[in-house]
Amino acid sequence: MAYSITLLPGDGIGPEVTEATLRIIDAAGVDVEWDRHRVIGQTAVERGRPALPPDVIDSIQSTGVALKGPITTPVGQGFTSVNVQLRQRLDLYANVRPCATLPGLDTPFEGTDLIIFRENTEGLYSGIENFDERLQIADSIARVTKKGSERIIRFCFEYAKKNGRDHVTLAHKANILKKTSGLFLDIGREVAAEYPSITFDDEIIDALCMKLVMKPEEYDCIVSTNLFGDILSDLTAGLVGGLGVTAGSNIGDDYAVFEAVHGSAPDIAGQNVANPTALIRSAILMLQHIGEPAAADAIYEALVDLYQSGDTLTADVGGEASTSEFAEALSDRVSRLVEA
Ligand code: NAD
């Protein structure tokens, strides 16, 4: 029976990398009935609809799973980020972003294999902002709750336990943000006490950034609040080859949305040059989530084979191939593996 999955191609490079990813899932032989929603974000607003149309939420609530391309957010004005709205409306509280060296891809560090667990619904993304016109003062409130902190930290420890990982680092700024980061750290220490077999430590965010770009191999699972987690995941994406290759998932108790770490990349949109690897790796996470580990493994194996061959790679990783040439070379490899 076909899986029913919501598809949000997004905008910018979204439709290009999404088409490439669908081709790979198809080559892996997974039968999916996609519920495709193209009208979202700016496209929806231009048609007089909300940036996040209700039918998108209805679809994910019905299928339980979505594959999503990036969606542009206007800077400093305009509608609230659709990405943030989706995470909050569906309570997708765990943003899981694995950063592991892809064999065959040349990076300054060998053997990096860490995962960022970012709290995805509160902190500085709570949307509590104010600008006092008269005083010319702007405020953004970072709301950190006991419930929100506990569930992401516990999610991180549970993930570590289930996946044979043995080290959790909590990133914070509790020396300055004594209430918000302080609460997150206190709860981290409480939850850590329930997992004695997992080494737990904490790092001040700025020092952690320095250590990550010097010795990334010393880290395993890193859990943090919303904004720190977002910045850390772009930093760690850079350690393993860049935004073109880094996957992510947004997980809640009821729904899951799989998307790359990167944004809509307006500088290269529409040129057929974007690297679809990040969304393809997000699709691998999705296939594992829905219970198709063999297809996920075949796609990963084919990706490694393609990168090791050094042929048909996109410009961001040193090649000259277009998005569609990359997709064709990869889908050939996936089909061969699946048929073997
Ligand atoms: P970006 O990730 O879109 O781009 C940063 C740089 O990385 C650019 O030079 C871009 O060309 C490059 N890049 C990104 N993805 C690539 C790929 N697959 N292949 C090759 N190169 C790639 O970040 P930005 O420019 O800060 O953001 C652009 C827009 O995307 C903004 O509106 C932002 O709000 C939005 N955004 C959306 C999401 C999301 O939908 N989840 C995430 C981040 C940013």
Boltz pocket constraint, residues with backbone or C-beta under 6 A from the ligand:
constraints:
  - pocket:
      binder: B
      contacts: [[A, 13], [A, 17], [A, 69], [A, 70], [A, 71], [A, 72], [A, 73], [A, 74], [A, 83], [A, 243], [A, 244], [A, 245], [A, 259], [A, 260], [A, 261], [A, 262], [A, 263], [A, 264], [A, 265], [A, 266], [A, 267], [A, 268], [A, 273], [A, 274], [A, 275], [A, 276], [A, 278], [A, 316]]
      max_distance: 6.0
